[in-house]
Amino acid sequence: MPVDGYKENDVVRVTRAQQGKDPYLGYPVSVPSDATGTVVRGFPGDSSYDVEFNIPGQGSTYSSSVLIVPAEDLTLVERWS
C-alpha cells in the first residue's frame, strides 16, 4: 500500500478474493483475486476502502457493485489527480 493510503478515484487491484454485501444496495458480491476497481470512498490512512467493481450479472441491475475492502488487500494500479 502507498505510504499515504488511497484516495477517491484511485484504480486498485485486490490481492486476494473478496466477498460480502454491497454496502449501498445490500446485494451479495464476490470478486476474484487480481480484480481491479475504483476507490469510491476513502481517505489516505483509512484501514478499509469502498471499492467499485464492474461485475456484470452480480448484485443489482447495474453492472457495478461496491465492496468494503481492507487496505492490506489492495494495491495501487493507477492514481488519478
C-alpha positions in Angstrom: 0.0 0.0 0.0 1.3 3.5 -0.7 2.5 5.2 2.5 -0.3 7.7 2.4 -3.0 5.2 1.5 -5.6 5.5 -1.2 -7.9 8.3 -2.2 -11.2 8.6 -4.2 -10.8 7.6 -7.9 -7.6 5.6 -7.4 -7.7 2.4 -9.5 -6.7 -0.5 -7.3 -6.3 -4.3 -7.6 -7.4 -6.8 -4.9 -4.6 -9.1 -3.8 -6.9 -11.9 -2.7 -10.5 -12.8 -3.4 -13.2 -10.8 -1.6 -16.8 -11.3 -0.8 -19.5 -9.5 1.1 -22.5 -7.3 0.6 -22.7 -4.1 -1.4 -22.9 -1.5 1.5 -25.2 0.7 -0.6 -27.6 -1.8 -2.1 -27.2 -4.9 0.2 -26.6 -7.4 -2.6 -24.1 -10.2 -2.2 -20.9 -9.6 -4.2 -17.7 -11.6 -4.8 -14.6 -10.7 -6.7 -11.6 -12.8 -7.6 -8.1 -12.1 -6.7 -6.5 -9.6 -9.1 -9.8 -7.9 -9.9 -9.5 -4.2 -10.5 -11.8 -1.5 -9.2 -12.1 2.2 -8.3 -12.0 3.7 -4.8 -15.3 5.5 -4.4 -14.9 6.4 -0.7 -11.7 6.6 1.2 -9.2 8.9 2.6 -5.4 8.4 2.9 -4.7 6.4 6.1 -8.0 4.6 6.2 -7.9 0.9 7.2 -10.6 -0.1 4.5 -12.0 1.5 1.4 -15.3 1.3 -0.6 -14.2 0.0 -4.0 -16.5 -0.2 -7.0 -16.0 -3.2 -9.4 -17.6 -3.8 -12.8 -19.2 -7.2 -12.3 -21.9 -7.9 -14.9 -24.6 -10.2 -13.5 -23.9 -9.7 -9.8 -25.8 -7.6 -7.4 -28.2 -5.2 -8.8 -29.4 -4.4 -12.3 -26.3 -2.3 -12.7 -23.1 -3.7 -13.9 -21.1 -2.5 -10.9 -21.1 -3.3 -7.3 -19.2 -2.0 -4.3 -17.3 -3.9 -1.6 -15.6 -2.6 1.5 -12.0 -3.9 1.1 -9.3 -3.9 3.8 -6.3 -1.7 2.8 -3.9 -4.6 3.2 -5.8 -6.4 0.4 -5.3 -3.6 -2.1 -2.5 -2.5 -4.3 -2.4 0.7 -6.4 -2.8 0.4 -10.2 -3.2 4.0 -11.2 -3.7 7.3 -9.3 -6.0 10.0 -10.8 -5.4 13.5 -9.8 
